[in-house]
Amino acid sequence: MAGKFLTREEILQAQDLGTVEVPVPEWGGVVRVRGLTGAERDALEAEAAALRRPLDNFRARYLARCIVDEEGKRVFSDEDIEALGRKSAAALQRVFEAAVRLSALTEADVEALEKN
């Protein structure tokens, strides 16, 4: 493979978290979604694995970490997860699909969580 090898500094300074704006007509506007960091994704997967039913309200738990404001700060706290989970399944799915693309979550990852 040809190319320049990155230095430690270049890797750590790279701005590699993507965002995307997702229209959510059910909610009357647009939300900004950010991909998870490696540490955030690992923490979410560990949290899910520790639950008796890891996929319960999984989309809401995931989106509470990914929906951000203009400054990149979380819009929802962990205390908002239950309320977020009561929103439209169609709206949650649309936003979730954007979030998983940004965070590289695969169907196999979800299946692995389900088995734990």
Secondary structure, 3 states (H helix, E strand, C coil): CCCCCCCHHHHHHCCCCCEEEEEEHHHCEEEEEECCCHHHHHHHHHHHHHCCCCCCCHHHHHHHHHEECCCCCECCCHHHHHHHHCCCHHHHHHHHHHHHHHHCCCHHHHHHHHHC
